Amino acid sequence: MVPRSAALPPLRSRTARLLIPLLAVGAAFGTLLTSVGCGGGDFRPEASGKDGEIVIVIDSTYWNGPVGDTLRSTLGAYVGTLPTPERLFELRAVELDTEADFERVKRLRNIVFVAPLSDSTNEARVIRSTLSPEAREAVLSGEVPTVGVPREDLWRRNQQVYFITAATPEGLIDAILDKADDMIYLFNRAERRRLQRDMFEKQRQFDLEDTLMARHGFAVSVQHDYQIAIDTTNFVWLRRILTDTWRSVFIAYIENGDPSLLDDPTWIYDTRDSLTQRYVQGNLGGWVEIDRRRPLTTENINFLGRYGFETRGLWHMVGYDEAGNVTPFGMGGPFVTYTFYDEQSGRIYMIDGMVFAPNFPKREFLRQTEVIAYTFRTRADVEQARRADREAD
């Protein structure tokens, strides 16, 4: 039994425990860049780049060997819970042969610098410029075997940079494996933040959000072309239907929920299936159900400060055949579900995003539903934010 006052699990990002001090990164090789202050706002250009792409700044010798293989098997791993092969991130390797190469890299949104600290390459020189003399000595002596240093908005706005180093090339592999979860968390968070701004910059449905808050005591941000398909007791289904694709988000909750239920993934799967069988049905009959023949993962996470779990897998449409057996119809796609306990209200919430997009890559479509889930707030959250604003004034 997990008590309602149970401590939250630690955040997946472990950056707060880094012991390596970070100095300003060189604006050119061997020089230092003065840190940009936040007073008066940040008027630098916004970082550019493709959705879901990370540029790896690395010497080709390492990229084409075991170090590159380790990056491809971690940051660039295939996602097993999508219906067709898509990587977690698309990786693109870049070398710093000239100053112009460095200037181009500094404009990009997602960047990872990788090099052994003792190398004479330009990539290693940039990394050395991020560390204090004491930190460099600690790495080279083996006192600190691996280092991963993140920086946000280093050269441009909405930018995520990560520096990976070790004393030797062999140590780089250990560093990547050690910091992989942290990098995945940070770059996923950066992608969601950028996408959130793009999704809700125009024609956001504030009236609909106010209605959700008034009826149910919670809200999520709603894009301009989403519609309410179902709004009933303890369940809301939002849908975005286009010509050849659709996305949907449903939010369900249980009053006076027992948080210990969340520790059983089967309870999460069965609860989702019972909701979709009741509410998420096809036009020609049948209902949505988890495809348990395919990979299905559930991970304990801190969801917006709440004890929760993230589930990923594939859904398919099922129905009864002539013999009365439940059988798949063939239609399906990926889903992500966030199930968590809200201590203030005593509710268990389930927020689920689904995608149907035949003949299209689905990773970024599914990320859009993740963004909506992460805009979740309760009435208590809103009131707390207002109090904080008044105190800040």
C-alpha positions, -999 to +999 in steps of 0.1 A: +000+000+000+014+034-010+003+061+015-012+092+001+017+112+016+043+089-001+074+108-013+075+115-050+100+095-070+131+115-080+129+134-113+144+115-142+167+144-148+197+141-125+214+174-135+209+190-101+234+165-086+263+174-110+294+182-092+314+196-121+313+234-123+305+248-157+320+280-170+309+300-200+315+281-233+339+296-258+323+318-285+353+309-306+380+282-300+400+292-269+380+323-260+352+328-235+316+339-240+301+362-215+269+347-200+237+363-213+218+380-184+181+376-180+175+413-171+155+430-198+146+398-216+164+376-241+163+390-276+187+366-292+174+346-323+156+314-317+174+281-322+167+263-355+165+227-366+143+198-375+118+183-350+133+153-332+168+158-345+200+160-324+232+172-339+262+153-325+294+174-327+321+147-328+352+137-347+344+113-375+369+087-361+347+084-330+314+086-349+323+058-372+334+035-343+322+022-310+315+056-296+291+064-325+275+030-321+268+037-285+251+070-294+230+053-320+220+026-296+209+051-269+198+085-282+191+070-317+175+037-306+144+025-324+112+029-305+096-005-299+062+009-291+055+025-326+040+004-353+068+010-378+105+016-372+112+052-360+141+063-339+139+080-305+158+109-321+174+114-355+211+118-351+233+139-374+271+140-369+290+173-375+328+180-373+342+214-363+367+217-391+364+255-393+352+285-373+322+286-397+313+251-387+311+262-351+290+292-359+265+270-378+263+246-349+256+274-324+224+282-342+208+247-337+182+236-312+195+202-300+233+197-297+256+171-281+294+177-279+313+144-276+351+141-272+378+127-249+391+156-228+428+149-237+422+151-275+437+178-297+405+181-318+384+212-320+355+193-304+377+186-273+389+222-272+353+234-269+345+209-242+376+218-222+365+255-223+333+245-205+352+231-174+371+248-147+408+238-143+399+218-112+372+199-132+396+192-161+422+178-137+396+156-119+386+141-153+421+136-166+432+120-133+403+096-132+388+111-100+357+119-120+356+092-147+326+105-167+311+140-172+278+151-186+270+188-185+237+203-198+231+239-208+199+255-219+197+285-242+235+287-244+238+306-277+202+310-288+167+308-273+150+275-269+182+256-272+194+224-254+231+217-254+248+187-237+286+181-233+299+145-228+335+138-220+359+114-203+396+111-201+399+084-228+379+073-258+370+041-239+356+063-211+334+081-236+313+049-240+308+047-203+299+084-202+273+080-229+257+050-212+258+067-178+242+099-190+218+085-217+187+086-195+194+122-185+200+133-221+168+115-233+148+132-206+162+167-213+159+165-251+124+151-249+114+179-225+130+205-248+110+191-278+078+193-258+084+228-248+090+240-283+060+221-296+038+235-269+046+270-280+039+262-316+007+243-309-010+269-287+004+302-301-028+308-322-065+301-318-063+282-285-097+273-272-097+291-238-135+289-235-134+251-238-106+249-212-127+271-188-156+247-193-135+217-184-123+235-153-158+244-142-173+210-148-145+187-137-119+208-117-091+203-142-081+215-177-057+209-204-047+233-232-068+227-263-057+234-299-080+253-322-092+222-342-099+198-313-135+191-305-152+174-275-164+140-286-177+130-251-180+149-219-196+128-192-191+120-155-154+114-148-145+112-185-137+137-213-127+127-249-111+154-272-105+146-309-088+162-338-100+146-370-084+155-404-089+140-438-065+111-434-054+112-398-067+117-363-054+124-329-073+121-296-068+127-259-091+114-232-089+123-195-106+101-169-105+102-131-115+081-101-126+099-070-111+088-036-086+068-055-061+043-039-026+052-052-013+017-045-034+006-076-009+024-098+019+000-089+002-028-108+007-022-146-021-048-153-045-025-134-035+004-157-040-017-188-073-032-177-086+003-167-077+018-200-093-011-219-125-008-198-127+030-206-121+026-243-145-003-246-172+019-231-164+052-247-140+050-276-159+030-302-157+029-340-183+042-365-189+006-378-189-011-344-161-024-323-139-005-298-103+004-290-082-020-270-045-023-261-027-047-285-011-069-259+007-090-286+031-061-292+057-043-270+041-026-240+061-005-215+052+011-182+077+034-163+074+050-129+077+088-134+071+121-116+043+136-136+041+173-130+050+167-093+027+138-089+033+101-083+026+084-117+034+061-145+039+064-182+026+036-204+034+032-241+022+007-266-001+001-296-039+001-297-061-017-322-098-018-330-115-050-320-150-064-321-171-095-321-169-119-351-198-141-362-189-167-336-190-141-308-152-140-304-133-108-299-111-102-330-090-074-343-104-053-371-069-043-384-071-005-376-046+007-350-018+030-340+004+041-310-007+055-277+008+070-246-010+070-212-001+090-181-017+075-149-011+094-117-024+103-082-033+138-073-029+141-036-048+174-031-080+161-047-076+124-039-082+115-075-065+090-098-062+105-132-056+088-166-046+110-195-043+091-228-031+102-262-038+081-293-028+085-330-042+071-362-020+081-391-016+053-417+012+060-442+027+087-420+055+087-394+039+088-360+065+098-335+059+136-337+021+131-339+022+112-307+045+138-291+017+164-298-006+144-275+022+143-249+023+181-250-014+183-243-011+159-214+017+180-199-005+211-199-027+194-173-036+216-142-062+214-115-082+242-099-057+241-070-028+244-093-043+275-109-050+291-075-015+283-063+000+300-094-021+331-088-010+333-052+026+330-063+021+358-089+006+381-063+035+374-039+060+381-066+044+415-073 
